[in-house]
């Protein structure tokens, strides 16, 4: 079966063919796309983005059915109408089981507002992130040019719009009105930090067909939900105990072969299955209106079979707090310090739990260690407080009223001098700005949320 996947490597051994220029509707699109391609990938020329001819093989590669067997198993599926948040926590998130929830976002306004035509009309002149340079500088492109590109591109692995600043930019913030935070994922404990301190956690994206992401795990062991409103995504997942070398296909790739998502699904993944028959592979299709749940530390990759629009968010909650806290306190010391400080002020039960974990492991926070004292087993490349991945200032503002509302629920009123005195004792659980509410809601809703929170708290503390 896997032997049939070899034509692509042979094609890659051939000399690169020049990509024929696409015909775009806007006069300036070609120049803008050339600029973005040149900045995003320096390993190939902007004219070589279609050199392997995948656009001509869409029917063959993108329409190929997934062949399930004893090794390749379907990602579990459940209809949203058939499961409650309590059941979801018990059966999936707390068990760290991936699942596709059908119809979980089918009623979002985004189902009509996020079509390519509608987005072009609403955000025509707004710049969105479509890549990064080798030096880490964002590459931006106006929506009107990106929409034109999506309709006409013939790239093997197209530019991927992946915007992280939807919450921060006034022109993009209207996107937040188009969806609600899924009630299956009510927790956002990283919201106990201001947005300028917390790690990136929410992305709004448009992936043209043939684009995708290579297999990876999410930072700090966070779990993630991904909601698709338009298009179809093909997912592959591996369990956390499978080695990076295996899932990346490092022993089955041939010299000079590309590792973009389209190549991975086309011929690298079949080789992995053939070489490692005992490795279980989870695959499935995510359709419009579906939300997929990816537990922390699960390897996952995705290929967009059609032009896809989605929003995704990483979170920390009762199902993964222990592992995330233990990793954050070691790898992101400044972030952990700010988080810990705000737990003490605004989430005392969570602070107590974090303290107990520190005491259990004999771990001392950076403010508890002597000057110059390093973590046990740390080195200059991993846990240093000077790491570029941990650049938050110790003097950062603890928490803004909006940040506290994100963590505790709407209705909290804080003045500059009232943070310590006027905040009601919160539940551990948090909320997203778009609808998940815990802590200060009206009584009926709050009682329901408290009941769910208590069951989650019991799972966390072992009660």
VEXDREN-2710 file (C-alpha; in Angstrom, 1 decimal):
% VEXDREN-2710
k/r/px/py/pz
1/UNK/0.0/0.0/0.0
2/UNK/2.7/2.5/1.0
3/UNK/4.8/1.7/-2.0
4/UNK/2.3/3.6/-4.2
5/UNK/3.3/6.8/-2.5
6/UNK/6.7/7.1/-4.2
7/UNK/6.1/9.2/-7.3
8/UNK/6.4/12.4/-5.4
9/UNK/10.0/11.8/-4.2
10/UNK/11.0/11.0/-7.8
11/UNK/9.5/14.3/-8.8
12/UNK/11.5/16.1/-6.2
13/UNK/14.7/14.6/-7.6
14/UNK/14.0/16.4/-10.9
15/UNK/15.2/19.9/-11.6
16/UNK/12.8/22.5/-10.4
17/UNK/10.4/23.9/-12.9
18/UNK/9.5/27.6/-13.0
19/UNK/6.1/28.4/-11.7
20/UNK/3.8/30.1/-14.2
21/UNK/2.6/33.4/-12.8
22/UNK/-1.0/33.4/-11.6
23/UNK/-3.5/35.8/-13.1
24/UNK/-4.9/37.8/-10.2
25/UNK/-7.9/40.2/-10.2
26/UNK/-6.0/43.1/-8.5
27/UNK/-3.1/44.8/-10.3
28/UNK/-0.9/44.8/-7.2
29/UNK/-1.6/41.3/-5.9
30/UNK/1.3/39.7/-7.8
31/UNK/3.9/42.1/-6.4
32/UNK/2.6/41.8/-2.9
33/UNK/2.6/38.0/-3.0
34/UNK/6.1/38.0/-4.4
35/UNK/7.2/40.2/-1.5
36/UNK/5.6/37.8/1.0
37/UNK/7.0/34.7/-0.5
38/UNK/10.5/36.1/-0.7
39/UNK/10.4/37.1/3.0
40/UNK/8.8/34.0/4.3
41/UNK/11.0/31.3/2.7
42/UNK/14.6/32.0/1.8
43/UNK/15.3/28.4/0.9
44/UNK/13.5/28.6/-2.5
45/UNK/12.9/31.4/-4.9
46/UNK/9.5/33.1/-5.0
47/UNK/8.9/31.7/-8.5
48/UNK/9.5/28.1/-7.2
49/UNK/6.6/27.8/-4.7
50/UNK/4.7/25.6/-7.2
51/UNK/7.6/23.7/-8.6
52/UNK/6.3/20.2/-7.5
53/UNK/3.0/20.7/-9.3
54/UNK/0.7/19.9/-6.4
55/UNK/-2.0/22.3/-7.8
56/UNK/-2.4/20.0/-10.8
57/UNK/-2.7/17.0/-8.4
58/UNK/-5.5/18.3/-6.1
59/UNK/-7.9/15.6/-7.1
60/UNK/-5.3/12.9/-6.4
61/UNK/-3.8/14.2/-3.2
62/UNK/-6.5/16.3/-1.5
63/UNK/-9.4/14.0/-2.3
64/UNK/-7.7/10.7/-1.3
65/UNK/-9.8/8.9/1.3
66/UNK/-8.3/7.9/4.6
67/UNK/-7.8/4.1/4.8
68/UNK/-8.6/3.0/8.3
69/UNK/-7.2/-0.3/9.6
70/UNK/-5.7/-1.7/12.8
71/UNK/-2.9/0.9/12.8
72/UNK/-4.8/4.0/11.4
73/UNK/-7.8/4.6/13.5
74/UNK/-10.4/7.4/13.3
75/UNK/-10.3/10.3/15.7
76/UNK/-13.4/9.8/18.0
77/UNK/-16.4/11.8/17.0
78/UNK/-19.5/13.0/18.9
79/UNK/-22.4/15.3/18.1
80/UNK/-22.6/18.4/20.2
81/UNK/-26.3/17.8/20.9
82/UNK/-25.4/14.4/22.4
83/UNK/-23.0/15.6/25.1
84/UNK/-23.1/18.0/28.0
85/UNK/-20.1/20.1/29.2
86/UNK/-20.0/17.8/32.3
87/UNK/-19.8/14.7/30.2
88/UNK/-17.3/16.2/27.9
89/UNK/-14.9/17.0/30.8
90/UNK/-15.3/13.5/32.3
91/UNK/-15.0/11.5/29.0
92/UNK/-12.5/13.6/27.0
93/UNK/-10.7/16.6/28.4
94/UNK/-10.0/15.0/31.8
95/UNK/-9.1/11.7/30.1
96/UNK/-6.9/13.6/27.6
97/UNK/-8.7/11.9/24.7
98/UNK/-8.9/13.8/21.3
99/UNK/-12.3/14.2/19.8
100/UNK/-14.1/16.0/17.0
101/UNK/-17.4/17.5/18.2
102/UNK/-19.7/17.8/15.2
103/UNK/-21.9/20.9/15.0
104/UNK/-20.3/22.6/18.0
105/UNK/-19.9/25.9/16.2
106/UNK/-22.5/25.5/13.4
107/UNK/-24.7/28.3/14.8
108/UNK/-22.0/30.9/15.2
109/UNK/-22.5/34.2/13.2
110/UNK/-19.1/33.4/11.7
111/UNK/-20.7/30.7/9.6
112/UNK/-21.9/33.5/7.3
113/UNK/-19.6/36.3/8.2
114/UNK/-16.4/34.5/7.6
115/UNK/-16.8/33.5/3.9
116/UNK/-13.9/34.7/1.8
117/UNK/-16.2/37.2/0.0
118/UNK/-17.6/38.6/3.3
119/UNK/-14.2/38.9/4.9
120/UNK/-12.8/40.7/1.9
121/UNK/-15.7/43.2/2.1
122/UNK/-15.3/43.8/5.8
123/UNK/-11.5/43.9/6.1
124/UNK/-10.5/44.9/2.6
125/UNK/-7.6/47.3/3.7
126/UNK/-6.6/45.6/7.0
127/UNK/-3.2/44.0/7.2
128/UNK/-3.0/40.5/8.5
129/UNK/0.0/38.3/9.4
130/UNK/0.8/35.7/6.7
131/UNK/4.3/34.7/7.7
132/UNK/7.6/35.6/9.4
133/UNK/11.1/36.4/8.1
134/UNK/14.1/34.5/9.2
135/UNK/14.7/37.2/11.8
136/UNK/11.2/36.8/13.3
137/UNK/9.6/39.9/11.8
138/UNK/6.0/39.5/10.9
139/UNK/5.0/39.6/7.2
140/UNK/1.7/41.3/6.6
141/UNK/-0.7/41.5/3.7
142/UNK/-3.9/43.3/3.1
143/UNK/-7.1/41.1/3.1
144/UNK/-8.0/42.1/-0.4
145/UNK/-4.7/40.8/-1.8
146/UNK/-4.9/37.6/0.3
147/UNK/-8.4/36.9/-0.8
148/UNK/-7.3/37.3/-4.4
149/UNK/-4.4/35.0/-3.8
150/UNK/-6.6/32.3/-2.3
151/UNK/-8.8/32.3/-5.3
152/UNK/-6.0/31.9/-7.8
153/UNK/-2.9/30.5/-6.1
154/UNK/-1.2/27.4/-7.4
155/UNK/1.5/27.0/-4.7
156/UNK/2.5/23.6/-3.3
157/UNK/2.4/25.0/0.2
158/UNK/0.6/28.3/0.2
159/UNK/0.9/31.3/2.5
160/UNK/-1.1/30.8/5.7
161/UNK/-2.9/33.7/7.3
162/UNK/-2.3/33.2/11.1
163/UNK/-3.3/36.2/13.1
164/UNK/-2.5/36.4/16.8
165/UNK/-3.5/40.0/17.5
166/UNK/-7.2/39.9/16.9
167/UNK/-7.9/41.1/20.5
168/UNK/-5.4/43.9/20.3
169/UNK/-6.2/45.6/17.0
170/UNK/-9.4/47.8/16.8
171/UNK/-9.9/47.0/13.1
172/UNK/-9.8/43.2/13.8
173/UNK/-11.6/43.1/17.1
174/UNK/-14.9/42.9/15.3
175/UNK/-14.1/39.3/14.6
176/UNK/-14.7/38.6/18.3
177/UNK/-18.3/39.4/17.8
178/UNK/-18.7/36.6/15.3
179/UNK/-18.2/33.7/17.7
180/UNK/-18.7/32.7/21.3
181/UNK/-16.3/30.8/23.5
182/UNK/-17.3/27.2/23.4
183/UNK/-19.0/26.1/26.6
184/UNK/-17.1/22.8/26.4
185/UNK/-13.9/24.7/27.3
186/UNK/-14.9/27.1/30.0
187/UNK/-11.5/27.5/31.6
188/UNK/-8.8/30.0/30.8
189/UNK/-6.5/30.1/33.8
190/UNK/-3.7/31.9/31.9
191/UNK/-6.1/34.9/31.8
192/UNK/-4.9/35.6/35.4
193/UNK/-2.1/37.5/33.5
194/UNK/-2.5/40.6/31.3
195/UNK/-2.3/39.9/27.6
196/UNK/1.1/41.5/27.3
197/UNK/2.5/39.0/29.8
198/UNK/0.7/35.8/28.9
199/UNK/2.0/33.5/26.2
200/UNK/0.1/33.7/22.8
201/UNK/-3.1/31.7/23.1
202/UNK/-5.6/32.5/20.4
203/UNK/-5.2/32.5/16.6
204/UNK/-7.6/33.4/13.8
205/UNK/-6.6/31.8/10.5
206/UNK/-7.3/31.4/6.9
207/UNK/-5.6/28.4/5.2
208/UNK/-5.8/28.1/1.4
209/UNK/-6.1/24.6/0.1
210/UNK/-2.8/22.6/0.3
211/UNK/-1.6/24.7/3.2
212/UNK/-1.2/23.3/6.7
213/UNK/1.0/22.8/9.7
214/UNK/3.7/20.1/10.2
215/UNK/3.4/17.7/13.1
216/UNK/4.1/19.4/16.5
217/UNK/3.0/19.7/20.1
218/UNK/1.6/22.9/21.6
219/UNK/3.7/25.0/24.0
220/UNK/3.9/24.4/27.7
221/UNK/1.7/21.3/27.4
222/UNK/-1.4/23.4/26.8
223/UNK/-4.5/21.7/25.3
224/UNK/-6.3/23.3/22.3
225/UNK/-9.6/23.6/20.6
226/UNK/-10.0/24.4/16.9
227/UNK/-13.2/25.5/15.3
228/UNK/-13.8/25.5/11.6
229/UNK/-16.5/27.6/10.0
230/UNK/-15.5/27.1/6.3
231/UNK/-13.6/24.4/4.5
232/UNK/-12.4/20.9/5.5
233/UNK/-9.3/20.0/7.4
234/UNK/-7.5/16.6/7.5
235/UNK/-5.9/15.9/10.9
236/UNK/-3.3/13.4/12.0
237/UNK/-2.5/12.8/15.7
238/UNK/0.0/10.7/17.6
239/UNK/0.0/9.8/21.3
240/UNK/2.4/11.8/23.5
241/UNK/4.8/8.8/24.1
242/UNK/5.7/8.5/20.4
243/UNK/9.1/10.0/19.8
244/UNK/9.7/13.2/17.9
245/UNK/12.0/11.4/15.5
246/UNK/9.3/9.0/14.5
247/UNK/6.4/11.5/14.1
248/UNK/8.6/13.8/12.1
249/UNK/9.7/11.0/9.8
250/UNK/13.4/11.8/10.2
251/UNK/14.4/8.3/9.4
252/UNK/12.2/7.9/6.3
253/UNK/12.8/11.2/4.6
254/UNK/15.2/11.3/1.7
255/UNK/17.8/13.9/1.1
256/UNK/16.5/17.1/-0.4
257/UNK/12.8/16.3/0.2
258/UNK/10.6/19.1/1.5
259/UNK/8.7/18.7/4.8
260/UNK/5.7/21.0/4.2
261/UNK/2.3/19.6/5.3
262/UNK/1.3/18.7/1.7
263/UNK/4.4/16.5/1.4
264/UNK/4.0/15.0/4.9
265/UNK/0.5/13.8/4.2
266/UNK/1.3/12.7/0.6
267/UNK/4.3/10.5/1.1
268/UNK/6.1/11.0/4.5
269/UNK/3.1/9.8/6.6
270/UNK/2.6/6.6/4.6
271/UNK/6.3/5.8/5.0
272/UNK/6.0/6.3/8.8
273/UNK/3.1/3.8/8.9
274/UNK/5.1/1.3/6.9
275/UNK/8.3/1.6/8.9
276/UNK/6.6/1.7/12.3
277/UNK/3.6/-0.6/12.1
278/UNK/3.1/-0.7/15.8
279/UNK/2.7/3.1/16.1
280/UNK/-1.0/4.0/16.3
281/UNK/-2.0/6.9/14.0
282/UNK/-5.2/8.9/14.5
283/UNK/-6.7/10.6/11.5
284/UNK/-10.0/12.3/10.7
285/UNK/-11.7/15.1/8.7
286/UNK/-13.0/18.3/10.4
287/UNK/-15.9/19.8/8.5
288/UNK/-17.5/23.2/8.7
289/UNK/-19.2/23.6/12.1
290/UNK/-17.0/21.1/13.9
291/UNK/-14.6/21.7/16.8
292/UNK/-11.7/19.4/17.4
293/UNK/-10.1/19.0/20.9
294/UNK/-6.4/18.2/21.0
295/UNK/-5.1/17.3/24.5
296/UNK/-1.8/18.6/25.7
297/UNK/1.4/16.9/24.5
298/UNK/-0.4/15.1/21.7
299/UNK/1.5/15.4/18.4
300/UNK/-0.8/16.8/15.6
301/UNK/-0.6/18.1/12.1
302/UNK/-3.2/19.4/9.6
303/UNK/-3.7/19.7/5.9
304/UNK/-6.3/22.1/4.5
305/UNK/-8.2/20.2/1.8
306/UNK/-10.2/23.3/0.9
307/UNK/-9.9/27.0/1.7
308/UNK/-10.4/27.0/5.4
309/UNK/-11.3/29.6/8.0
310/UNK/-10.9/28.8/11.7
311/UNK/-10.3/30.1/15.1
312/UNK/-8.2/28.1/17.6
313/UNK/-7.2/28.7/21.3
314/UNK/-4.8/27.0/23.7
315/UNK/-6.0/26.8/27.3
316/UNK/-5.0/25.9/30.8
317/UNK/-7.7/24.3/33.0
318/UNK/-8.3/21.6/35.7
319/UNK/-7.5/18.9/33.2
320/UNK/-4.0/20.1/32.6
321/UNK/-3.0/22.6/35.2
322/UNK/-0.5/20.4/37.0
323/UNK/1.6/19.6/34.0
324/UNK/1.4/23.2/32.6
325/UNK/2.3/24.8/36.0
326/UNK/5.3/22.4/36.4
327/UNK/6.6/23.2/32.9
328/UNK/5.9/27.0/33.1
329/UNK/7.7/27.5/36.5
330/UNK/10.8/25.9/35.0
331/UNK/10.8/27.1/31.4
332/UNK/9.1/30.5/31.7
333/UNK/10.2/31.7/35.1
334/UNK/9.1/35.3/34.9
335/UNK/5.7/34.3/33.4
336/UNK/5.3/31.8/36.3
337/UNK/6.1/34.5/38.9
338/UNK/3.5/36.9/37.5
339/UNK/1.0/34.1/37.2
340/UNK/1.7/32.9/40.8
341/UNK/1.4/36.4/42.2
342/UNK/-2.0/36.9/40.6
343/UNK/-3.2/33.5/41.7
344/UNK/-2.5/34.6/45.3
345/UNK/-4.6/37.8/44.9
346/UNK/-7.4/36.6/42.7
347/UNK/-7.6/32.8/42.7
348/UNK/-6.6/31.6/46.2
349/UNK/-7.5/28.0/45.7
350/UNK/-5.5/27.8/42.5
351/UNK/-2.6/29.5/44.4
352/UNK/-2.8/26.9/47.1
353/UNK/-2.7/24.1/44.6
354/UNK/0.3/25.6/42.9
355/UNK/2.0/26.0/46.2
356/UNK/1.3/22.4/47.1
357/UNK/2.8/21.2/43.8
358/UNK/6.0/23.3/44.5
359/UNK/6.3/21.8/48.0
360/UNK/5.8/18.3/46.7
361/UNK/8.6/18.7/44.2
362/UNK/10.9/20.8/46.5
363/UNK/10.7/23.6/43.9
364/UNK/11.5/27.2/44.8
365/UNK/10.3/30.1/42.6
366/UNK/12.8/32.6/41.3
367/UNK/11.9/35.1/44.0
368/UNK/12.5/32.4/46.7
369/UNK/16.0/31.6/45.5
370/UNK/19.3/33.3/46.4
371/UNK/20.8/35.8/43.8
372/UNK/22.6/33.8/41.1
373/UNK/21.1/30.5/42.2
374/UNK/19.8/28.5/39.3
375/UNK/17.2/25.7/39.0
376/UNK/18.4/22.2/39.5
377/UNK/19.4/20.8/36.2
378/UNK/19.0/24.1/34.4
379/UNK/21.4/25.5/31.9
380/UNK/21.9/28.8/30.1
381/UNK/19.9/27.5/27.1
382/UNK/16.8/26.3/28.9
383/UNK/15.6/27.9/32.1
384/UNK/17.6/31.1/32.2
385/UNK/15.5/34.0/33.3
386/UNK/17.2/36.0/30.5
387/UNK/15.7/33.7/27.8
388/UNK/14.1/35.5/24.9
389/UNK/11.1/33.3/25.4
390/UNK/10.5/34.6/28.9
391/UNK/10.8/38.4/28.5
392/UNK/8.0/39.6/30.8
393/UNK/9.0/42.2/33.2
394/UNK/8.8/41.5/37.0
395/UNK/7.3/45.0/37.3
396/UNK/4.4/44.3/34.9
397/UNK/1.0/45.4/36.1
398/UNK/-0.6/42.5/37.9
399/UNK/-4.0/42.4/36.2
400/UNK/-6.2/44.9/34.5
401/UNK/-10.0/44.9/35.0
402/UNK/-10.5/43.3/31.6
403/UNK/-7.9/40.7/32.4
404/UNK/-9.7/39.9/35.6
405/UNK/-13.0/39.7/33.8
406/UNK/-11.5/37.2/31.4
407/UNK/-10.4/35.1/34.3
408/UNK/-13.4/35.4/36.6
409/UNK/-16.4/36.4/34.5
410/UNK/-18.2/39.7/33.6
411/UNK/-19.4/42.2/36.2
412/UNK/-16.2/42.7/38.2
413/UNK/-15.6/46.4/38.9
414/UNK/-12.1/47.4/39.9
415/UNK/-10.4/50.7/40.6
416/UNK/-6.7/51.4/40.7
417/UNK/-6.6/51.0/44.5
418/UNK/-9.3/48.4/44.9
419/UNK/-7.8/45.2/43.5
420/UNK/-7.1/43.6/46.8
421/UNK/-10.2/44.6/48.7
422/UNK/-13.2/44.6/46.4
423/UNK/-12.7/41.4/44.4
424/UNK/-15.1/38.6/45.4
425/UNK/-13.5/35.3/46.2
426/UNK/-13.4/33.5/42.8
427/UNK/-13.8/30.0/41.7
428/UNK/-10.8/28.4/40.2
429/UNK/-12.5/28.3/36.9
430/UNK/-12.2/31.2/34.5
431/UNK/-13.9/32.5/31.4
432/UNK/-13.2/33.7/27.9
433/UNK/-14.2/37.1/26.9
434/UNK/-16.6/35.7/24.3
435/UNK/-19.1/33.9/26.6
436/UNK/-17.8/31.3/29.1
437/UNK/-18.8/32.7/32.5
438/UNK/-17.9/31.7/36.0
439/UNK/-17.8/33.5/39.3
440/UNK/-19.9/36.6/39.1
441/UNK/-22.8/35.7/36.8
442/UNK/-26.5/35.9/37.9
443/UNK/-27.5/33.2/40.4
444/UNK/-29.0/30.5/38.1
445/UNK/-26.1/30.5/35.7
446/UNK/-23.6/30.8/38.5
447/UNK/-25.0/27.8/40.3
448/UNK/-24.7/25.7/37.2
449/UNK/-21.2/26.8/36.6
450/UNK/-20.2/26.3/40.3
451/UNK/-21.5/22.7/40.1
452/UNK/-19.4/22.0/37.0
453/UNK/-16.4/23.8/38.6
454/UNK/-16.7/21.7/41.8
455/UNK/-16.5/18.5/39.8
456/UNK/-13.5/19.8/37.9
457/UNK/-11.9/20.9/41.1
458/UNK/-12.3/17.5/42.6
459/UNK/-10.6/16.0/39.6
460/UNK/-7.7/18.4/40.1
461/UNK/-7.2/17.9/43.8
462/UNK/-8.0/14.2/43.8
463/UNK/-11.0/14.7/46.2
END
